[in-house]
Amino acid sequence: DGIGITKQDAKAVTNIGTWFRGSKITSFEELRFFANVKELHSEAFYQCRTLRSIDLSNVTKFHGWANFKDDTALEKVIVGDWEKISEYCFNNCKNAVFVGGLPRTIRTIEINGNFRNTKRLTGDVVLPYLQSKVTASCFEGSGLERVLDLGDITLIDGSAFNDCASLWLAILPSTYNLSKWNAFRNTSLSVLICKATTPPTLNEGNNFTGTPLENGTGTIYVPDGSVEAYKTATNWSRMANVIRPLSDFPTDNPSLYAELEQYL
């Protein structure tokens, strides 16, 4: 109403609904004063095309869909102990910098397109509590460079890391058993460590299309007793010449091994 509220008033709020959907606000770092707003719901800040910064340090869960979808002006996102990410949550927030990187506390990522086209989301993926899967187009077109820990996921869904041009290394957990189409297509993936003893199913032949792995200039490391199984498995066999035992990794890349040993 043009008068405003006090910090005490803000603290009493528990749900902001879609109050700000499509609004012309430019910053909302004051959201930190809404200490009891722990969850955001569908379209909370959808199409806030002038929003440049926001403090989400109190938020733990994003529900529904499109919380910040198409907020193309968004440049600064202060993260918190996020646990759940919703569908299209930050889709097409192409200028957003996530201060502190992806929270390691994320457990659930829903449906698809969650961080799609977040070109300034860079660095490492370390999500030790992640469950179930990496959703379709989850990080497609992002600026991520390394995938170090994906928790206990079993599935990497279609185009999950497609067109992540800077992504050059991925460590996949022993629980991983299925990739769908274009999972790592058109990335710079040159080092892949797959800890599953049984070769995961690649249900399309294009999971690694356009990567150094399929071009023969990268390396895939797998459990020592599984090398031959990987070399003959459907769609892995096309990369048989770059599949090596994991025990070779420390010798091949001693400095990189020392850096990554905790994730292996």
C-alpha positions, 0 to 999 in steps of 0.5 A: 500500500506504499507504506511498508511493513516492519521486520516484525511484520515480515517475520510473521509471514509464512507464505508469500504465495504469488504476491510477486509473480510478474512484478517489476521489483528489482531486488528482494534481499529483504526476503531474509527478514521473512524468517518463517517463509521456508517454502516457495510455491508455483510461480512465486517470482515467475516472469519477474523480468527486472528482478536482479537479486534475491536472498533465498537463505531462509528457503529450504523447499521450492514446490510446484513449478516455475518459481523463477522461470524466465527471470532473465535479469536475475544476477545474484541468488543467495542460497541457503540449505535447500532440500527440494528443487521444483520443476523449471525452478530457475529455468532460463535464469541465464545471468544468475550467479548462485552465491556459494554454488549449488547447496550440498543439502539438496535431496530432491529434484523434481520432474525437469528443466530445473536449472536449464540454461543457467549459463553462469551456474559454474563449478562443481556439482557436489550433492551427496544427499541427492536421491532417485535421479537427475531430472530431464534437462536439469542442468542442460546448457548450464556452465557447470564444469565437474560432477563430483557427487550425485548421492544415490541416484539411479537415473540420469534422465534425458538431456540432463547435462546436454550442451554443458559446454564446460563440463569435462569430468563426471563421477557417477555413483555405484547406484547409477543404472540408467541414462536416457537420451542425450544425457551428456551430449555436446559436452567437453567430457573427457574423464568419466568415472563410473563406479557401478559394477554392472554397466548402466543401461544407455537406452540411446546411442547418443548419451555421449555424442559430441564428447571426447569420450566418443571421439576417442580422446577421453578416458572412461574408468570403471571397476577393475572387474567390470572392464570387459563387461563395459566394453561389450555392453550396448552403447558402451561398446562404441567407446571400448577403446577408451575404457580402462580399470579404475586402478589406472586412474591414480597413475594416469592422473596423480594430481587429479586423483589426489584432488578427487580421492574423497569422491572415489 
